[in-house]
Amino acid sequence: METPASTEPGATRPETAQAPAAKPEKPKSEWRDLATFLLKLALIVFIVRSFIFSPFSIPSESMLPRLLIGDYLFITKWNYGYSKHSLPWSLPLIPGRIFPGTPARGDVVVFKAPNHNGEDWIKRVIGLPGDTIEMVNGQVILNGKPVPKQRIADFVLPISPNYPVASAETQGRGCAPSMVRQQPDGTLVCRMPRFRETLPNGKTYNVLDLAMLDQDNTQVFTVPAGHVFLMGDNRDNSTDSRFPQPPYGNGIGFVPIENIEGKAVVNFWSTDGSANWFLPWTWVTAARWNRIGEGF
């Protein structure tokens, strides 16, 4: 028989069990949250730019008529595999090349120009490993056969800040004065001879050939294994595989496939260079709307 607990004064009562005290919450830090967000964002951007797609802007006229100075485009990164050049700043995190693929003739590619201080260039693939390429009077001879070259309508490009009339002030960049024409409304345009080339795989594209220059007649080049032969569509204003790499020249010679960063797929913006950051309405008038969404 249990003895009831005493209720008399002075009797000792059993102690009531107490829950352990909760740990104080860490005070929230807006700076820490911001840093975490920015770190995650940077990681996502790094992955997307390295392995999926990346933006690229056109700084020169070497790919006229397809690409104009002031064009912005996306390149896809998975087409030919990945190398360290797929990563920002060519970080040496990928040994050699993984998931390798070979470009097709006619592809427009962005690549690290050999011996040009890590600069990104853009050109068209003309020759693959084992091909022979020669220029004869401005016509490409591929594996001993002339690439068809058909004269088509002139290419007409408005004179603008991104494509001025060539002069000493522009260091020769822009339209040759002999090709400048005045429109009925008084505006100036550049009118240039345009041709259509068709490669053996059926790929067609337009090129400019303004005059007969030294680079219109070359030696026979044989593309070594693991390399490609690249040319600009503006044949008389393109420093490409027809010219040796530094220190022997200013060209790119044969380009290792692992230097290729990606394949050009679509224009997402284009401007003629006349916009003023402090005048928002000029962002609209400077845009070349008809070029946005143009694929390759």
C-alpha positions as CSV (number, residue, x, y, z in Angstrom):
1,M,0.0,0.0,0.0
2,E,1.5,3.3,-1.2
3,T,2.0,6.0,1.3
4,P,0.5,9.3,0.0
5,A,2.8,12.2,-0.3
6,S,2.7,14.4,2.7
7,T,1.0,17.8,2.5
8,E,2.2,19.0,5.8
9,P,4.1,22.3,5.9
10,G,7.9,21.7,5.5
11,A,7.4,18.5,3.6
12,T,9.7,18.1,0.7
13,R,7.9,18.1,-2.7
14,P,9.3,16.2,-5.7
15,E,11.0,18.7,-8.2
16,T,9.1,19.4,-11.4
17,A,11.1,18.3,-14.6
18,Q,12.0,21.3,-16.7
19,A,12.6,21.2,-20.6
20,P,16.1,22.1,-21.7
21,A,16.4,25.8,-22.6
22,A,16.2,26.4,-26.4
23,K,19.3,27.6,-28.2
24,P,19.1,31.2,-29.2
25,E,18.5,31.6,-33.0
26,K,21.4,32.9,-35.0
27,P,20.8,36.5,-35.8
28,K,20.0,36.9,-39.5
29,S,22.6,38.8,-41.5
30,E,21.5,40.5,-44.7
31,W,25.1,40.7,-45.9
32,R,25.6,36.9,-45.4
33,D,22.3,36.2,-47.2
34,L,23.4,38.5,-50.1
35,A,26.8,36.8,-50.3
36,T,25.2,33.4,-50.4
37,F,22.8,34.5,-53.1
38,L,25.6,36.0,-55.2
39,L,27.8,32.9,-54.8
40,K,25.0,30.7,-56.0
41,L,24.3,33.0,-58.9
42,A,27.9,33.1,-59.9
43,L,28.0,29.3,-59.8
44,I,25.0,29.0,-62.1
45,V,26.4,31.6,-64.5
46,F,29.7,29.7,-64.6
47,I,28.0,26.4,-65.4
48,V,25.7,27.9,-68.1
49,R,28.5,29.9,-69.8
50,S,30.9,26.9,-69.6
51,F,28.7,24.0,-70.7
52,I,25.4,25.3,-72.3
53,F,25.6,28.7,-74.1
54,S,27.5,31.9,-73.9
55,P,27.1,35.4,-75.4
56,F,29.6,36.9,-77.9
57,S,29.8,40.4,-79.5
58,I,31.2,41.2,-82.9
59,P,34.1,43.7,-82.7
60,S,35.4,43.6,-86.4
61,E,34.2,43.5,-90.0
62,S,35.9,40.2,-90.8
63,M,32.6,38.2,-91.0
64,L,30.7,40.6,-93.2
65,P,28.1,40.2,-94.7
66,R,26.8,37.6,-92.2
67,L,27.9,39.5,-89.1
68,L,28.2,43.2,-88.5
69,I,30.1,45.2,-85.9
70,G,27.5,45.6,-83.1
71,D,25.9,42.2,-83.5
72,Y,25.5,40.1,-80.3
73,L,25.0,36.4,-80.6
74,F,24.7,33.2,-78.6
75,I,27.0,30.3,-79.1
76,T,26.2,26.7,-77.9
77,K,29.0,25.0,-76.0
78,W,28.3,21.3,-76.4
79,N,28.7,20.8,-80.1
80,Y,32.4,19.9,-80.3
81,G,33.1,18.7,-76.8
82,Y,34.7,20.6,-73.9
83,S,38.3,21.7,-73.1
84,K,39.8,24.3,-70.8
85,H,38.9,26.9,-73.4
86,S,35.2,26.1,-72.7
87,L,35.7,27.7,-69.3
88,P,35.9,31.4,-68.5
89,W,39.5,32.6,-68.7
90,S,40.5,29.1,-70.0
91,L,40.8,27.8,-66.5
92,P,42.9,24.6,-66.6
93,L,40.3,22.4,-65.0
94,I,39.6,20.1,-68.0
95,P,42.5,18.0,-69.3
96,G,42.6,17.7,-73.1
97,R,39.1,17.5,-74.6
98,I,36.1,15.5,-73.4
99,F,33.1,14.4,-75.4
100,P,35.0,15.4,-78.6
101,G,33.3,16.3,-81.9
102,T,34.4,17.6,-85.2
103,P,32.9,20.7,-86.7
104,A,31.2,20.6,-90.1
105,R,32.4,22.6,-93.0
106,G,30.5,25.9,-93.0
107,D,30.0,26.1,-89.2
108,V,30.6,29.6,-87.7
109,V,32.7,29.1,-84.6
110,V,34.1,31.1,-81.7
111,F,37.6,30.1,-80.6
112,K,40.7,31.1,-78.8
113,A,43.0,32.5,-81.4
114,P,46.4,30.8,-81.1
115,N,49.2,33.1,-79.9
116,H,46.9,36.1,-79.6
117,N,46.9,36.5,-75.8
118,G,43.7,34.6,-75.2
119,E,41.6,36.6,-77.5
120,D,38.2,35.2,-78.7
121,W,37.8,35.3,-82.5
122,I,35.0,34.2,-84.8
123,K,35.4,32.6,-88.3
124,R,33.9,30.0,-90.6
125,V,35.2,26.4,-90.8
126,I,36.4,25.7,-94.4
127,G,38.8,22.8,-94.0
128,L,38.8,19.7,-91.8
129,P,41.7,17.4,-90.8
130,G,43.3,16.0,-93.9
131,D,41.8,18.5,-96.3
132,T,43.8,20.6,-98.7
133,I,42.9,24.2,-99.3
134,E,44.2,26.7,-101.7
135,M,43.0,30.1,-102.9
136,V,43.3,30.8,-106.7
137,N,42.2,34.2,-107.9
138,G,39.8,34.6,-105.0
139,Q,38.2,31.1,-105.3
140,V,38.6,28.4,-102.7
141,I,40.0,25.1,-104.0
142,L,39.0,22.4,-101.6
143,N,40.6,19.0,-102.0
144,G,41.5,19.9,-105.6
145,K,38.0,21.0,-106.6
146,P,36.9,24.7,-106.9
147,V,34.2,25.7,-104.4
148,P,31.3,27.1,-106.5
149,K,31.3,30.9,-106.2
150,Q,28.3,32.8,-107.7
151,R,28.0,36.5,-108.1
152,I,24.8,37.8,-106.5
153,A,23.3,41.3,-105.6
154,D,25.6,43.8,-104.0
155,F,25.6,43.9,-100.2
156,V,24.4,47.3,-99.1
157,L,25.2,48.5,-95.5
158,P,24.3,51.9,-94.1
159,I,27.2,54.1,-93.0
160,S,27.0,54.3,-89.2
161,P,29.3,54.8,-86.1
162,N,29.9,51.0,-86.2
163,Y,30.7,51.1,-89.9
164,P,32.0,54.5,-90.9
165,V,33.7,55.7,-94.1
166,A,37.3,54.5,-93.9
167,S,39.8,57.2,-93.2
168,A,43.0,57.9,-91.2
169,E,40.9,58.7,-88.2
170,T,39.3,55.2,-88.3
171,Q,42.7,53.6,-89.0
172,G,41.3,52.2,-92.3
173,R,38.3,50.6,-90.6
174,G,35.0,50.9,-92.4
175,C,33.8,51.4,-96.0
176,A,36.3,52.2,-98.7
177,P,35.4,55.7,-100.0
178,S,35.1,54.3,-103.6
179,M,32.2,52.1,-102.4
180,V,30.2,54.8,-100.7
181,R,27.0,55.8,-102.4
182,Q,24.4,58.5,-101.5
183,Q,20.8,57.5,-101.3
184,P,17.9,59.6,-102.6
185,D,17.2,60.7,-99.1
186,G,20.7,61.9,-98.6
187,T,21.9,59.0,-96.4
188,L,25.2,57.2,-97.2
189,V,25.5,53.5,-97.7
190,C,28.4,51.2,-98.6
191,R,27.8,49.0,-101.6
192,M,30.1,45.9,-101.8
193,P,30.4,43.0,-104.3
194,R,28.8,39.9,-102.8
195,F,29.1,36.2,-103.8
196,R,27.5,32.9,-102.7
197,E,29.7,30.0,-102.0
198,T,28.5,26.4,-101.7
199,L,30.6,23.8,-99.9
200,P,30.6,20.0,-100.9
201,N,28.2,19.3,-98.0
202,G,25.6,21.7,-99.4
203,K,26.2,24.5,-96.9
204,T,25.8,27.9,-98.6
205,Y,26.8,31.3,-97.3
206,N,27.6,34.7,-98.7
207,V,31.1,36.3,-98.9
208,L,32.5,39.7,-99.9
209,D,35.4,39.9,-102.3
210,L,36.3,43.5,-102.9
211,A,39.5,43.4,-104.9
212,M,42.3,41.1,-106.0
213,L,44.8,41.0,-103.2
214,D,47.8,38.8,-102.2
215,Q,45.6,36.6,-100.0
216,D,43.5,35.7,-103.1
217,N,46.3,33.5,-104.3
218,T,47.9,31.2,-101.7
219,Q,50.0,28.1,-101.3
220,V,48.3,24.7,-100.9
221,F,47.5,24.1,-97.2
222,T,47.1,20.6,-95.8
223,V,45.1,20.6,-92.5
224,P,46.9,18.5,-89.8
225,A,45.0,16.0,-87.6
226,G,43.1,17.6,-84.7
227,H,43.0,21.0,-86.5
228,V,40.7,23.1,-88.7
229,F,41.2,25.8,-91.4
230,L,39.1,28.9,-90.7
231,M,38.3,31.9,-92.9
232,G,36.4,35.1,-92.5
233,D,33.5,35.8,-95.0
234,N,34.9,39.2,-95.7
235,R,37.8,37.7,-97.7
236,D,39.8,40.9,-98.2
237,N,39.5,42.0,-94.6
238,S,40.0,38.9,-92.5
239,T,43.2,37.8,-90.8
240,D,42.6,34.0,-90.7
241,S,44.2,30.6,-91.5
242,R,45.7,31.9,-94.7
243,F,48.2,33.8,-92.5
244,P,50.7,32.4,-90.1
245,Q,50.5,32.8,-86.3
246,P,52.7,35.2,-84.4
247,P,55.6,35.7,-84.3
248,Y,55.7,34.9,-88.1
249,G,52.5,36.8,-88.9
250,N,49.3,38.2,-87.5
251,G,47.0,35.3,-88.5
252,I,45.9,32.1,-86.8
253,G,47.3,29.3,-89.1
254,F,45.7,25.9,-88.4
255,V,43.5,26.1,-85.3
256,P,43.4,23.2,-82.8
257,I,39.9,21.9,-82.5
258,E,40.2,22.1,-78.7
259,N,40.6,25.9,-79.0
260,I,37.0,26.0,-80.3
261,E,34.6,27.3,-77.6
262,G,31.3,26.9,-79.4
263,K,29.1,27.2,-82.4
264,A,27.3,30.4,-83.4
265,V,23.5,29.8,-83.4
266,V,21.5,33.0,-83.3
267,N,21.7,36.8,-83.1
268,F,20.0,38.2,-80.0
269,W,20.8,41.9,-80.4
270,S,22.3,44.3,-82.9
271,T,23.1,48.0,-82.8
272,D,24.6,50.5,-85.3
273,G,26.5,52.2,-82.6
274,S,24.5,55.5,-82.6
275,A,22.9,55.0,-79.2
276,N,23.7,57.3,-76.3
277,W,23.4,55.8,-72.8
278,F,21.9,59.0,-71.4
279,L,19.2,59.2,-74.1
280,P,17.1,56.1,-73.7
281,W,15.0,56.6,-76.9
282,T,18.2,56.2,-78.9
283,W,18.5,52.7,-77.7
284,V,15.5,51.9,-79.9
285,T,16.5,53.9,-82.9
286,A,20.0,52.4,-82.9
287,A,18.8,48.9,-82.8
288,R,18.9,46.9,-86.1
289,W,15.6,45.0,-85.3
290,N,15.6,43.0,-88.5
291,R,18.8,41.2,-87.4
292,I,17.5,40.0,-84.1
293,G,16.6,36.3,-84.1
294,E,18.6,35.6,-87.3
295,G,20.1,32.1,-87.2
296,F,23.1,30.5,-88.9
